[in-house]
Amino acid sequence: MPQMMPMEWTILYITFLATLLMFNIMNYFMQSPNKNSTTKPTINVSNMNWKW
């Protein structure tokens, strides 16, 4: 296709770029966030009195 005009190459590049961007944006926003991590994990600390 070397006979194509430069304007057609530009339109072809813009078409592929728009398709790639739309595909990436759709894949990014289709993920649903996890709501399970709302509770804070409790840390069990046992106090030990050391007698030296």
C-alpha positions in Angstrom: 0.0 0.0 0.0 2.7 2.6 -0.6 0.4 4.4 -3.0 -1.9 5.6 -0.2 -2.0 9.3 0.4 -0.6 10.6 3.7 -4.1 11.7 4.9 -5.3 8.1 4.5 -2.3 6.9 6.7 -3.2 9.4 9.3 -6.9 8.3 9.3 -5.8 4.7 9.6 -3.5 5.5 12.5 -6.2 7.5 14.3 -8.6 4.6 13.8 -6.3 2.0 15.2 -5.3 4.3 18.1 -9.0 5.0 19.0 -9.8 1.3 18.9 -6.9 0.5 21.2 -7.8 3.3 23.6 -11.4 2.3 23.8 -10.5 -1.4 24.3 -8.1 -0.5 27.2 -10.6 1.9 28.8 -13.4 -0.6 28.7 -11.2 -3.3 30.2 -10.1 -1.0 32.9 -13.6 0.1 34.0 -15.2 -3.3 33.7 -13.5 -4.5 36.9 -15.8 -4.3 39.9 -14.1 -3.2 43.1 -14.0 -5.5 46.1 -16.1 -4.4 49.0 -14.9 -7.2 51.4 -12.0 -5.3 52.9 -14.1 -2.8 54.9 -13.2 -4.4 58.3 -9.9 -3.7 59.8 -7.9 -6.7 60.9 -7.2 -6.9 64.6 -3.7 -7.5 65.8 -3.5 -9.7 68.9 -0.7 -8.5 71.1 0.0 -10.5 74.3 1.7 -8.4 76.9 4.4 -10.4 78.7 6.0 -9.0 81.9 9.6 -10.0 81.8 11.4 -10.1 85.1 15.1 -9.9 84.8 
